[in-house]
Amino acid sequence: MIIDINSDMGEGFGPYRIADDDALMSQVSSANVACGYHAGDPVIMDRTIRLAKEHGVDLGAHVSFPDRMGFGRRKMDIALPELECHILYQLGALAGLAGRAGHRITHMNPHGALGNLASADPAIAEAVARATIAFDPEIAFLVLPGSELEKAALSMSGQTIRLFLADRGYTADGQLAPRSLPGAVIHDPDQVVARVLRVIRDGEIDTVDGPVIPMPVQSILVHSDTAGAVDLASRLRAGITKAGGTITPLTRHS
């Protein structure tokens, strides 16, 4: 059983940090780096890229709406051609810094409101996929199973990696539960580990609506800004290994 553990990183600005990226990087196999729109700046991006390279961790682009004040969690009404330009801009910035560090972008994971919309809205999913594939058709998409982004990427001959968010609740349609709903965010580390192991072992998960739904995944996301994220990632790594799994970067999955 081969599984990837990834995390969103570089989500600070200037001297401000919201996560311990140094400690977390040793626990994950892939990193999604903020590209300056919801968080991050060139110096933080450069440092996070080099940290990933040092640890042998795959580098992903964590693209967002241009919404630093709202941490990318607010929906923005942007024309699709403009949205594609914003995505290309972020990919280009990350790739430029990565090239100097001898690293490269291997995957992308849209952040916050953009990620939620790309999962549910076919037009936005197609814009995200189109821009990314135009930039580099080898970049894989981290997607919710059965999501519109998965469909759009596959329709354009893109590569997809099915993702499970360790500490987030799901609705019966396979989408993330809105944060306003009870059970949308799971805070108990033991519960998080148990549900991740169930997903890996059985390929299914309970939903906040009630029914059990299929959840076939290849990658587990740990949010770096979650309280105790380093400890949680360590527990997940230990639990997966004990269950017979191997933590492996996305590019080394067969």
ABEGO torsion letter per residue (X at the ends): XBBBBBBBBGBBBEABBABBAAAAAAABABBBBBAGAABEBAAAAAAAAAAAAAAGBBBBBBBBBBBAAAGGABBBBBBAAAAAAAAAAAAAAAAAAAAAAGBBBABBBBBEAAAAAAAABAAAAAAAAAAAAAABAABBBBBBBGBAAAAAAAAAGBBBBBBBBAABBBBAAGBBBBAABBGABBABAAAAAAAAAAAAAAGBBBBAAGBBBBBBBABBBBBAABBGAAAAAAAAAAAAAAAGBBBBBAAABX
